[in-house]
């Protein structure tokens, strides 16, 4: 019992000595946007959610290419800073936002027209301060807990001519959805299974399980203003 008490004291003492470094809280809107060769840019609002005399937010912005989106082997590749090589520009690439204020980042596509959707992620990361060493002398180990919440904004670069082609093969409650078209499609807001939702990028095949054996009438959405019916029989 005495040994347990000593161990607990050591843990609480260590926690008291740890220095917590944290970055300012930010919010980002929107978190998903579509660009085409005709609609080339999207403005992203970045808000410093700290109020009153809160901390100034220092935000770093980076671009990633999403490989095999929506698939089990999905991965991210951080892209070179050369915008002409990437085809995508984000300006500015760093922000200083006083507490309670908002700044705009513009995402601009300067590449060639694409034949099928290409997905990028623009990551907004608050930059935190330095961690403080435990103890007073230089021989002690520097340690701490760093709390950073970053936001990834999906940027979907789409072809000028959108040709969705989603098919559904059903076996009881199990459904296989395939997208052999050139653009991303969302299937959801179904009746009677209203909680069903799936996003299919080009080439995606997804297996879902419905709650009932009933036929489903769903909404197929390509863009916000392009919605049609999709039947799962």
Buried (B, 14 or more C-beta within 10 A) or exposed (E): EEEEEEEEEEEEEEEEBEBEBBBBBBBBEEEEBBBBBEEBEBEBEBBBBBEEEBBEBBBEBBBBBBEEBBEEEEEBEEBEEEBEEBBBBBEEBEBEBBBEEBBEBEBBBEBEEBEBBBBBBBBBBBBBEEBBBBEEEEEEEEBBEEEEEBBBBBBBBBBEEBEBEBEBEBEEEEBEBBBBBBBBBBBBBBEEBEEBBBBBBBBBBBEBEBEEEBEBBBBBBBEEEEEEEBEBE
